[in-house]
Amino acid sequence: VSLTISKVTKKGFQLWVIPHTLKLTNLSKLKKKDKVNIEIDILSKYVKRYVKKN
């Protein structure tokens, strides 16, 4: 699924999930502090590296 980061703090972050995604996945069953596996989009790694160099 695609998640959008809505807030970042020193202790964590918040994500936005569209209603359609919640309906078709088990994300709605997650509770605060539940552990999940989040994989970074490979493109974001390249963008980060490019921005860092320039």
C-alpha positions as CSV (number, residue, x, y, z in Angstrom):
1,V,0.0,0.0,0.0
2,S,1.0,3.6,-0.3
3,L,1.2,5.6,2.9
4,T,1.6,9.4,3.2
5,I,3.6,10.8,6.2
6,S,1.5,13.5,7.8
7,K,3.6,14.4,10.8
8,V,7.1,13.6,12.1
9,T,8.3,14.0,15.7
10,K,11.3,13.0,17.7
11,K,9.4,9.9,19.0
12,G,7.7,8.8,15.8
13,F,5.5,9.8,12.9
14,Q,1.8,9.8,11.8
15,L,0.5,8.4,8.5
16,W,-2.5,9.2,6.3
17,V,-4.3,6.3,4.7
18,I,-7.1,6.8,2.2
19,P,-10.5,5.2,3.2
20,H,-10.3,2.8,0.2
21,T,-7.0,1.4,1.5
22,L,-8.4,0.9,5.0
23,K,-11.4,-0.9,3.6
24,L,-9.3,-3.4,1.5
25,T,-6.5,-4.0,4.0
26,N,-6.1,-4.9,7.7
27,L,-4.6,-1.5,8.5
28,S,-7.8,-0.4,10.3
29,K,-7.1,-3.1,12.9
30,L,-3.7,-1.7,13.9
31,K,-3.4,0.0,17.3
32,K,-1.0,2.6,18.6
33,K,2.5,1.1,19.1
34,D,1.7,-2.0,17.0
35,K,4.8,-3.0,15.1
36,V,4.7,-3.1,11.3
37,N,7.2,-3.6,8.5
38,I,7.7,-0.4,6.4
39,E,9.8,-0.5,3.3
40,I,11.2,2.6,1.7
41,D,10.5,3.3,-1.9
42,I,13.8,2.9,-3.8
43,L,13.2,6.2,-5.6
44,S,13.2,8.1,-2.4
45,K,16.8,6.8,-1.7
46,Y,18.0,8.2,-5.0
47,V,16.2,11.5,-4.4
48,K,17.7,11.8,-0.9
49,R,21.2,11.1,-2.3
50,Y,20.7,13.6,-5.1
51,V,19.5,16.4,-2.8
52,K,22.4,15.7,-0.3
53,K,25.0,16.1,-3.1
54,N,23.4,19.3,-4.5
